[in-house]
Amino acid sequence: MKSKNPCTSATVAHALERLPGPDGQRFATVFQHGSLLVEIYAPRGTDPQQPHTRDEIYFVAAGTGEYVCGERRQSFGPTDILFAAAGSVHRFENFSGDLTLWVLFYGPEGGEGKYTDCTICVLNWPDRFREGGGVESV
């Protein structure tokens, strides 16, 4: 849905009501404004996605698993943030049955060009900041 209000909000519960889509899709658009597209994604069993044409950020709302991006593999859990540059081969593996992700696509087709390979950034606010951590790039 295209944004008509300067301020808006969305909940995971409300977004999940859009799933599955009419053809069984496990993703749905929740919000759009300018180049920003926000979706909810809740794969079940396997993650069949293909590389996307824009940069994207995943925010893990629920669930755990492994994020595979290029040759790299990273465990993730709730509150983590994962990044995939446009065109990067990436997927979720060995994930729990409740995996639910906010997906934020942004920027131009082809990506912003800063990343030439797949960079995995995991940011877990409650745990890593308490321990003096921050952003981890693997």
C-alpha positions as CSV (number, residue, x, y, z in Angstrom):
1,M,0.0,0.0,0.0
2,K,1.3,3.5,-0.9
3,S,1.7,5.8,2.1
4,K,-0.8,8.6,2.3
5,N,0.0,9.6,5.8
6,P,3.2,11.3,7.1
7,C,3.2,8.9,10.1
8,T,2.2,5.2,10.1
9,S,2.8,2.0,12.0
10,A,2.4,-1.7,11.5
11,T,2.4,-4.7,13.7
12,V,3.7,-8.2,13.0
13,A,0.3,-9.7,13.9
14,H,-1.6,-7.4,11.5
15,A,1.0,-8.0,8.7
16,L,0.8,-11.8,9.1
17,E,-2.9,-11.6,8.4
18,R,-1.9,-10.9,4.8
19,L,-0.3,-14.4,4.5
20,P,-0.4,-16.6,2.7
21,G,-1.0,-14.5,-0.4
22,P,-3.6,-15.5,-3.1
23,D,-1.1,-17.9,-4.8
24,G,0.4,-19.2,-1.5
25,Q,3.1,-16.5,-1.3
26,R,4.8,-16.2,2.1
27,F,5.5,-12.5,1.7
28,A,3.2,-9.4,1.5
29,T,3.7,-5.7,1.1
30,V,2.9,-3.8,4.2
31,F,4.1,-0.2,3.5
32,Q,5.5,1.8,0.6
33,H,7.0,5.3,0.5
34,G,9.4,6.7,-2.0
35,S,12.0,4.1,-2.7
36,L,11.2,2.2,0.6
37,L,9.2,-1.0,0.3
38,V,8.4,-2.8,3.6
39,E,7.2,-6.4,3.4
40,I,6.5,-9.2,5.9
41,Y,8.2,-12.5,5.1
42,A,7.5,-15.8,6.8
43,P,8.9,-18.7,4.9
44,R,7.8,-22.2,5.9
45,G,9.9,-25.3,5.3
46,T,12.3,-23.9,2.7
47,D,13.3,-20.5,1.5
48,P,12.8,-20.4,-2.3
49,Q,13.8,-16.7,-2.8
50,Q,16.1,-15.6,-5.6
51,P,18.4,-12.5,-5.7
52,H,16.6,-9.2,-5.6
53,T,17.3,-6.1,-7.8
54,R,17.5,-3.7,-4.8
55,D,19.4,-3.6,-1.5
56,E,17.5,-5.1,1.4
57,I,17.5,-5.3,5.1
58,Y,15.9,-8.1,7.1
59,F,14.8,-7.4,10.7
60,V,14.1,-10.7,12.5
61,A,10.8,-10.3,14.3
62,A,10.6,-14.0,15.5
63,G,12.5,-17.2,15.0
64,T,16.0,-18.5,14.6
65,G,18.1,-20.1,11.9
66,E,21.0,-19.5,9.6
67,Y,21.4,-16.8,7.0
68,V,23.4,-17.8,4.0
69,C,24.6,-15.0,1.8
70,G,27.2,-15.8,-0.8
71,E,29.7,-18.1,0.8
72,R,29.0,-16.9,4.3
73,R,26.7,-18.4,6.9
74,Q,25.6,-16.7,10.1
75,S,23.2,-17.8,12.9
76,F,20.5,-15.3,13.7
77,G,17.7,-14.7,16.2
78,P,15.0,-12.2,17.2
79,T,16.0,-8.5,16.9
80,D,18.9,-9.2,14.5
81,I,19.3,-7.2,11.4
82,L,20.6,-8.9,8.2
83,F,21.7,-7.1,5.0
84,A,21.8,-8.4,1.4
85,A,23.2,-6.2,-1.4
86,A,21.2,-6.1,-4.6
87,G,21.9,-9.2,-6.7
88,S,23.4,-11.2,-3.8
89,V,22.5,-14.8,-3.7
90,H,21.0,-15.3,-0.2
91,R,18.6,-17.5,1.7
92,F,17.5,-18.7,5.1
93,E,18.3,-22.3,6.2
94,N,17.7,-24.5,9.2
95,F,15.1,-22.0,10.5
96,S,12.4,-22.4,13.1
97,G,8.8,-22.8,12.1
98,D,7.9,-19.4,13.5
99,L,10.4,-17.4,11.4
100,T,9.0,-14.0,10.7
101,L,11.0,-11.1,9.1
102,W,10.4,-7.5,8.2
103,V,12.0,-6.9,4.8
104,L,13.0,-3.4,3.8
105,F,13.8,-2.9,0.1
106,Y,15.3,0.5,-0.6
107,G,17.3,2.6,-3.1
108,P,17.6,2.3,-6.9
109,E,17.4,-0.8,-9.0
110,G,20.9,-2.4,-9.0
111,G,21.5,-1.2,-5.4
112,E,23.5,1.7,-4.1
113,G,26.7,0.1,-5.3
114,K,28.7,0.3,-2.0
115,Y,28.8,-3.5,-1.6
116,T,30.2,-5.7,-4.3
117,D,29.7,-8.9,-2.4
118,C,27.4,-10.1,0.3
119,T,27.9,-8.5,3.7
120,I,26.2,-9.9,6.7
121,C,25.6,-7.5,9.6
122,V,24.0,-8.8,12.7
123,L,22.8,-6.3,15.3
124,N,21.1,-7.7,18.4
125,W,20.1,-4.7,20.5
126,P,19.5,-6.2,23.9
127,D,22.4,-8.7,24.2
128,R,25.3,-7.2,22.2
129,F,24.9,-3.6,23.5
130,R,24.7,-4.8,27.1
131,E,28.0,-6.6,26.5
132,G,29.6,-3.6,25.0
133,G,29.1,-4.9,21.5
134,G,27.5,-3.4,18.4
135,V,27.5,-4.2,14.8
136,E,29.2,-7.4,13.7
137,S,30.2,-7.7,10.1
138,V,31.1,-11.2,9.1
